[in-house]
């Protein structure tokens, strides 16, 4: 498993390269990561990073180059999808707009190690979260509310 700080370092480097270079393909990005930041990686990791960062290809003159999104679409969707986060002594429940719970659950699963989540189970409009520990469940619930940018 990749350590979080290396992943964050690579994401930061990729974002910097995309902002400052006209990168046309993943091979060019891999080469620039090695040359500019001494980061060695492979195409599969770059593909995941591009998706995670929301990078798209846009026309710049006659070239198609990678660009960072103007807004973070995932954060915006989460902001509107999540209605509430609550807990009892053992579980956290995220209530969502109908049809969005699976997307919220996937997002939480992607970040579960950072958040202290053991697993999620999503339905149509609710996500059940099993925390790694129930000792600080209220703190985790508050952290999730902030992480998901719950509207007040």
C-alpha positions as CSV (number, residue, x, y, z in Angstrom):
1,X,0.0,0.0,0.0
2,X,1.3,3.5,-0.8
3,X,2.0,5.7,2.1
4,X,-0.3,8.7,2.3
5,X,2.5,11.3,2.2
6,X,4.0,9.8,-1.0
7,X,0.6,9.9,-2.6
8,X,0.0,13.5,-1.5
9,X,3.5,14.4,-2.7
10,X,2.8,12.8,-6.1
11,X,-0.6,14.5,-6.4
12,X,1.0,17.9,-5.6
13,X,3.7,17.4,-8.2
14,X,1.2,16.3,-10.8
15,X,-0.9,19.4,-10.2
16,X,2.2,21.6,-10.4
17,X,3.3,20.0,-13.7
18,X,-0.2,20.2,-15.2
19,X,-0.4,23.9,-14.3
20,X,3.1,24.7,-15.8
21,X,3.5,22.4,-18.8
22,X,1.5,21.4,-21.8
23,X,1.3,17.7,-21.0
24,X,-0.3,15.6,-23.8
25,X,-0.2,12.1,-22.4
26,X,0.6,10.0,-19.4
27,X,4.0,9.0,-20.6
28,X,5.1,12.6,-20.8
29,X,3.7,13.1,-17.3
30,X,5.7,10.1,-16.0
31,X,8.9,11.5,-17.6
32,X,8.3,15.0,-16.1
33,X,7.7,13.6,-12.6
34,X,11.0,11.8,-12.8
35,X,12.9,14.7,-14.3
36,X,11.4,17.6,-12.2
37,X,10.6,15.9,-8.9
38,X,12.6,12.6,-8.9
39,X,9.3,10.7,-8.5
40,X,9.2,7.3,-10.2
41,X,5.8,5.9,-11.0
42,X,3.9,3.9,-13.6
43,X,1.0,4.4,-16.0
44,X,-1.6,2.6,-13.7
45,X,-0.8,4.9,-10.8
46,X,-0.8,8.0,-13.0
47,X,-4.2,7.0,-14.4
48,X,-5.6,6.7,-10.9
49,X,-4.0,10.1,-9.9
50,X,-5.5,11.8,-13.0
51,X,-9.0,10.5,-12.0
52,X,-8.5,11.4,-8.3
53,X,-7.4,15.0,-9.2
54,X,-10.3,15.5,-11.7
55,X,-7.8,16.3,-14.5
56,X,-9.3,16.4,-17.9
57,X,-8.0,17.0,-21.4
58,X,-8.8,20.2,-23.1
59,X,-7.9,21.8,-26.4
60,X,-5.1,24.3,-26.2
61,X,-4.5,25.5,-29.8
62,X,-4.1,22.3,-31.8
63,X,-3.0,20.3,-28.8
64,X,-5.1,18.3,-26.3
65,X,-3.4,18.8,-22.9
66,X,-4.2,17.9,-19.3
67,X,-5.9,20.6,-17.2
68,X,-7.0,20.8,-13.6
69,X,-10.7,21.6,-13.0
70,X,-11.7,25.1,-12.1
71,X,-13.8,23.7,-9.3
72,X,-13.7,20.5,-7.5
73,X,-16.7,18.7,-8.9
74,X,-16.6,15.9,-6.3
75,X,-16.7,18.3,-3.4
76,X,-19.5,20.3,-5.0
77,X,-21.6,17.1,-5.5
78,X,-20.9,15.9,-2.0
79,X,-22.0,19.3,-0.6
80,X,-25.4,18.9,-2.3
81,X,-25.8,15.2,-1.9
82,X,-25.2,14.8,1.9
83,X,-28.1,15.9,4.1
84,X,-26.9,14.8,7.5
85,X,-24.4,12.8,9.5
86,X,-25.4,11.3,12.8
87,X,-24.3,8.5,15.1
88,X,-25.2,6.1,17.9
89,X,-22.9,4.2,20.1
90,X,-21.6,1.9,17.3
91,X,-22.4,3.3,13.9
92,X,-22.4,6.5,11.8
93,X,-25.2,7.2,9.4
94,X,-25.0,9.6,6.4
95,X,-28.3,10.6,4.9
96,X,-28.2,11.7,1.3
97,X,-30.3,12.9,-1.5
98,X,-32.1,10.0,-3.1
99,X,-29.8,8.1,-5.5
100,X,-26.5,9.5,-4.3
101,X,-25.6,7.3,-1.4
102,X,-23.5,4.9,-3.5
103,X,-21.3,7.8,-4.7
104,X,-20.9,9.1,-1.2
105,X,-20.0,5.6,0.0
106,X,-17.4,5.2,-2.8
107,X,-15.9,8.5,-1.8
108,X,-15.7,7.5,1.8
109,X,-14.2,4.1,1.0
110,X,-11.5,5.9,-1.0
111,X,-10.6,8.0,2.0
112,X,-11.3,5.5,4.8
113,X,-7.7,5.2,6.0
114,X,-7.5,8.9,6.5
115,X,-10.8,9.1,8.2
116,X,-10.7,6.1,10.5
117,X,-13.4,4.1,8.8
118,X,-13.4,0.3,8.7
119,X,-16.1,0.0,6.0
120,X,-19.2,1.5,4.4
121,X,-22.5,0.1,3.1
122,X,-24.6,2.3,0.9
123,X,-28.2,2.1,-0.1
124,X,-30.4,4.5,-2.1
125,X,-30.2,7.4,0.3
126,X,-28.2,6.3,3.3
127,X,-24.6,5.2,4.0
128,X,-23.9,3.1,7.0
129,X,-20.3,3.6,8.3
130,X,-18.5,1.2,10.6
131,X,-15.7,3.1,12.3
132,X,-12.4,1.5,13.1
133,X,-13.0,2.3,16.7
134,X,-16.1,3.4,18.6
135,X,-14.1,5.1,21.3
136,X,-14.2,8.5,19.6
137,X,-17.3,8.1,17.4
138,X,-18.6,11.6,18.2
139,X,-15.3,13.1,17.0
140,X,-15.3,11.0,13.9
141,X,-18.9,12.0,13.2
142,X,-17.9,15.7,13.5
143,X,-14.8,15.1,11.3
144,X,-17.0,13.5,8.6
145,X,-19.5,16.4,8.7
146,X,-16.6,18.8,8.1
147,X,-15.0,16.5,5.5
148,X,-18.3,16.1,3.6
149,X,-19.0,19.9,4.0
150,X,-22.4,19.4,5.4
151,X,-24.6,22.4,4.8
152,X,-25.7,24.1,8.0
